[in-house]
Structure formats: structure tokens, C-alpha cells
């Protein structure tokens, strides 16, 4: 699923030079290999396009979304393009 997502986004960047993206993946304390898989995408596409937020404790979907929303807001407001 992530591979198709990145392929689409990279094609779009190729077609629209001003288009940019960032994929934020949250691993909410999972016991599968989510973080390991996502780190391969970070290495392949770079940390400017793929970010992993690894939560030690499972907070549930709502808790993870709230926590990551704060991260995203801080990232956007510290970016000179959006500030």
C-alpha cells in the first residue's frame, strides 16, 4: 500500500514541479514490524518525504491522532513557507 502511495506521489512531483509531499506514519506501539517497514521507505525516499512517529505505548487511534496532530502543527508552524 505504501509503495503505491509513494509511486503516485513521485509521479505527481515529476509532473508538477511545485508539488511536494510528506507522508507521516504513526506506529502506535504495534507488535508487528511497522516501524521496520516504514524505515525502509524513509531510507529510500528520505526523511523529508517520509516520517515515522513511533509511540512506545499504544494510545488507541484517537490518542495517536491527537498526538500526531500536535506534531504536524508544530512542524507546519515552524516551516517558513507556512509561518
C-alpha positions in Angstrom: 0.0 0.0 0.0 2.8 2.5 0.9 4.7 1.6 -2.3 1.7 2.5 -4.5 1.3 5.7 -2.5 4.9 6.8 -3.0 4.8 5.8 -6.7 1.8 8.1 -7.2 3.3 11.0 -5.2 6.7 10.7 -7.0 4.9 10.7 -10.4 3.0 13.8 -9.4 6.2 15.5 -8.3 7.6 14.7 -11.8 4.5 16.1 -13.5 4.1 19.2 -11.2 7.5 20.6 -10.1 5.9 22.8 -7.4 4.1 19.9 -5.8 5.6 18.5 -2.7 4.5 16.0 -0.1 5.3 14.4 3.2 3.9 11.1 4.5 3.6 10.7 8.2 3.2 7.2 9.6 2.3 6.5 13.2 3.3 3.2 14.8 1.1 3.2 17.9 3.1 0.6 19.9 2.4 -2.2 17.4 3.9 -5.6 17.8 4.2 -6.2 14.1 7.1 -4.8 12.1 5.5 -1.5 11.1 8.5 0.7 12.2 10.9 -1.6 10.4 8.9 -1.5 7.2 8.5 2.3 7.3 12.2 2.9 8.0 12.9 1.2 4.6 10.7 3.9 3.0 12.5 6.6 5.0 15.8 5.3 3.7 14.5 5.0 0.1 12.7 8.4 -0.2 14.4 10.5 2.6 13.2 11.8 5.9 11.8 14.9 4.2 9.2 12.8 2.4 8.6 10.0 4.9 8.5 10.3 8.6 7.9 7.8 11.3 6.4 8.6 14.7 6.9 5.5 16.9 4.9 5.6 20.1 6.1 3.2 22.8 2.7 3.0 24.4 -0.5 2.1 22.5 -2.8 5.1 22.9 -5.5 3.9 20.5 -6.4 5.5 17.2 -7.8 8.7 18.8 -4.8 9.2 21.1 -2.3 8.7 18.3 -4.2 11.1 16.0 -4.2 13.8 18.8 -0.5 13.4 19.5 0.5 13.4 15.8 -1.8 16.4 15.1 0.3 18.4 17.6 3.5 17.2 15.9 2.1 18.2 12.5 1.0 21.7 13.7 4.5 22.3 15.3 6.1 21.2 12.0 3.9 23.4 9.8 4.2 26.5 12.1 8.0 26.2 12.2 8.2 26.0 8.4 9.0 29.4 6.8 6.6 28.6 3.9 3.6 28.4 6.3 4.7 30.6 9.1 
